[in-house]
Amino acid sequence: MKVRIKIFFGLAYIALLSSCFSIDNVMHHDSLANQSATKSIQTTNTEPSIIEPVETFVLRDLITGDLNLKRGNVNDALYTYIDRARSENDKAIVANAYSLAKASANLEFITEMSDLLFKLDPEDPSSHIAKIESYLLLKNPKDALTHGYWIYHNIGDINPLLFIISQQQIMGHTPDSIIKSISHIAESEDNKYSKMLLSGVVYNQSGDERKAEYFLRKALLEKPNDSQATIILAQILNRIGDKEKALTLLSNAVARKNNDVNLMRRYAEYLSNEDPLLAISEFEKISNLDPDNTNIAYMLALLHLSQGNENSAKAILKTIKNNSQKSNDTQFYLGNIAESEGHVTKAILHYSKVESGQKYLLAQERLITLFAETSSYDEVIKYLHSERKTKPNYAKNLYQIESNLLLSIDKKHEAYNLLTEALSIFPKDVNLLYMRSMSADGRETFNKMEADLRSILDLDFSNPTALNALGYSMLIYTDRTNEAYDLIKKAYDLNPSDPATIDSLGWAHFKLGNIQDALYFLRRAYQLNKDAEIAAHLGEVLWSLEKREEAVKVISGSYKEYPKNDTLIKTIRRLNLNIESES
């Protein structure tokens, strides 16, 4: 049995790591466990800034620098700001110079400007952030820790410390050496809690759950209501299989701190799998506390959808559909709901508003399906051509969607030509090669099919899908039975739980005359997947073994569900069964 031509799209996520990182970005990230350090910092400076007069020549230089920046001449702007930062000692100018130095990845200027920022205002948390970044770029985490502890003790935010130890691990420092550096600072600051929490984090990130749990529990003895230690400990308990303990820990913590949104959110997320209705209740409480939180609203809507509460989900999704971060996802789910309600025009409208992101290709698949039902074939193809031009990043996937459509309406020749065009743009793409091989599926075109499948195996000789497809096609279109068996057996050895491959192996045994082996594998395949082709194969083997009653039961049961399956119909006619007329 070949794998059916269904395309499942997996979007590749590329992490763009700049040569100069920023703690500000890390601390602005929406984290379940961490509250933004920068957010805390911004709330500390409540006094209005005193605006000092700026000399004319200084202003002229700064305007020139800004113009260079707008024109993309970052280096020219950088040198202008560096010169003025050195001469004026103005904090705002120095801060801009520091930002430009980071954007230019100029380590010398980053170091100089961070030193100057700290000299000008050692009590400003942003000066300490700059020093941390500078020290980490210089691979000096020990001195960075000092500034991290300053922020923790003065602002109450431990995130910079967490960031520093994560960078130490990236630098290749061993857990013990990191713990030693933490212990040295912690003892000097006389802070048992931070030492225990950070030690727990280090061991957790290094994979030592036992030590991580030990230190986190010690941290909770120092601060029983601490959210961060609680959440990280719950993660560890869940990972090692103690889900009940994790839920109990979070439940008790939420009961003690019933206004802690991060804690409540983590608890609700854990409940999502265990008790969705209770999870909905918890998310509703969070939404009442934080009504503008789009992420909470979105998760609540998805939970309602999972429970079949489409009206509740729709009401929530409509309130957040214009949010830039969630617009694509919410439009996709609104399209799903409209489609399930039978409102095809509304569904098309929602799907067409999915511009990018994880749901874009899924939305395109649904759009094409609906277009195919309501529009002409030429209009659908015209739409896909337009999408490929306007969204070149998705062109390869859109080729796959169009070829899938062509194959679904039995236009194999057109699909083959389209995929040939796609492969001229994306040569050696395994998905495109596999789809083109399926468009050449047939006795007369087997040579083309074999060529594409062997091209895949040249790129990946252990590709079980290609091995099985080639072996099974060879089995049904040629007399190269032994060669086909060897290919299928290799696919089976690589992926022994795949029902399609198990079916192929059973059918190969049948062709080779190994009837009992055939029965064994086909029964296994049928237990895993009651596909019509598997049912046809199993029924024929049962028939050959004089197990006529069971054979008829398997085939007739499958025919009721798949009355148009070609393999099943051919088997019924070959065995001269009366199933078609009875149905």
PyMOL commands that set and color helices and strands:
alter all, ss='L'
color gray80, all
select helices_A, chain A and resi 23-28+37-42+56-70+74-88+91-103+107-120+125-137+141-155+159-170+175-189+192-205+209-222+227-239+243-256+261-274+276-289+294-306+310-320+327-340+344-352+360-374+377-390+392-408+412-425+430-439+446-459+464-477+481-494+499-512+515-528+532-544+548-561+566-574+579-582
alter helices_A, ss='H'
color red, helices_A
deselect
rebuild
show_as cartoon
